[in-house]
Each structure stands twice: as C-alpha cells, then as structure tokens.
Amino acid sequence: MGLNNRYEFVFLFDVKDGNPNGDPDAGNLPRIDAETGEGLVTDVCLKRKIRNFVDLTQTDEARNKIFVREKAILNEKIRIATEQEEIANLTGTNKTQAARDWMCNNYYDIRTFGAVMSTGRNAGQIRGPVQITFSRSVDPIVIAEHTLTVVAARTEEKDIESQIGIQGRKFTVPYGLYRCHGFISAHLADQTGFDDTDLELFWQSLMNMFDHDRSAAKGEMSARGLYVFKHDTKLGNAPAHSLLERVVIDKSNDAPARRYNDYVIKIKDQNLPKGVELFRKIG
C-alpha cells in the first residue's frame, strides 16, 4: 500500500482560440493576473478534468468511483459510508476513522486529492498526497472578444426580429502555453492508500484528459509536457524548487507565440542530485 517515493512534476499544456478557465466573477473572461497579464488556470479546473477522465475510463472499477461529481449530493455519499455494516455500530473517533477509510478505499479522488467530509455525518477531513498549483501562462495572454449573433428565432410568442441579431459575446485566448507544478507525498499516500496503480492512472489522466474534454468554448487544448522528478526515498533527496526550476521555457523567436513550436523546452542542468531521476512522460 502507499508509495515508496516522493515526486514532483512540471505539467505543460496549451490553448489555441479558446477559454481554458473562465472567471465567473468577471463575466467568464479567461482568468488573468491583473499585474502581469499572465493567464491563470485554477487547480480546481484541472482536478475536474482528471476526475472526469477517471470517471469515463474506470466505470468497471469499484475502487475508482468519483466523490465530487457534477450535481452529486456529497452528504448522501458520506451517509452511505457511515451506514456500512462494519461501521454503523461504531461510535465517536472509531466511527469517523472507519468511515474515512471506507471513503478512501472507494473513491479515487479522495485517495488522490483529499476531501472535507464533515459537512453532514462526520467522515473526517483528508489531506491528499497529490497537490497541484494554479497554472500560469509562460507569457502574458491576449484576450480576444467575439460578438455572437443568432439567425433563428426560438419561440413563436415573440417577434422574430427581437430574437435574432447580436445576442452575446465570447472570449478566447489566441494562444497560451501554461505551466503547472505538482507535488506527490509518499507519507500522505500511506494515509489514504494511494498506490502505484493510482499514480499511473493519475499520469494517464494528465496526458489524455484534454482529448475527452472538447467544447467550442475551450478551443484546442493539449497536454504538451510532463516532466516527473522521482526520489528514491519517501522523504526525498532535494528541495522541490531546485528540481522544478530545471525545466526552462524559452521563446524560439521574437514574434507573438501562436503555436507550441514557438517555444523551446530545456532541462537546465542534467546532473540531478543523487537519488533523483527525471522521466519525460511527454516532451
């Protein structure tokens, strides 16, 4: 059970003519750092795509159900855990711990990312072994605004002319390459039961999730790089930042970037600290 190694990783993805993560507080504009102009994608956005990929591909695996699903009633799932035959008659801390363990054993996203399960019947709080940062674009992004028009009326009850013409706007990023950092703790994996099989599914999710999340609003989104640093111990052999900073992204020309090949990805120092390996799963 659990993992025997600590991991850090750099995940690169891009968007072309799409909105990678709209901000509902700003009229669904692409998220942006107001001071630098760099685009942002939240960790929650990526976790949603990972959950959706696991849900799509693991339907026959009882251990890989998804806790945080769209329109799900979370307290109902917690109640089901506390009413299991082996848990129902327990009390206090023992019941909370047993329910917590049951949830970890049955829900992939809880084993991976953790969860707060004390909103109804108490199944405790869990800090997951996999943590990812906000993604930030390598360069400042440009936000393009597009007017949307309607040519067909929807109902007979209103005048046709009032139902056609300009009806809204759409916002896109012409191109952006985004960088995300991730951290995987072997010690927290021991607590949730996250193991090597779960880890492989996580890598597969990162590499393939955009191919199963297409929509007109998102444009073209693709995984472009996945650089994994693996330590040969649970505690680790080097500070995370000293490894992540080795993945360097440069421009290949002075023109505005409009494709992935406008960037060059380099590993700054190939002489890794003793006990650390680098795996290029993409890139």
Beta strands, then each sheet from edge to edge (+ up, - down):
strand 1: 7-18
strand 2: 22-23
strand 3: 29-30
strand 4: 38-41
strand 5: 114-116
strand 6: 125-127
strand 7: 130-132
strand 8: 135-140
strand 9: 144-150
strand 10: 165-184
strand 11: 220-231
strand 12: 247-251
strand 13: 263-267
strand 14: 276-282
sheet 1: 4+ 8- 10+ 1- 11+ 14-
sheet 2: 2+ 3-
sheet 3: 4+ 8- 10+ 7-
sheet 4: 4+ 8- 10+ 9-
sheet 5: 5+ 6-
sheet 6: 12+ 13-
end
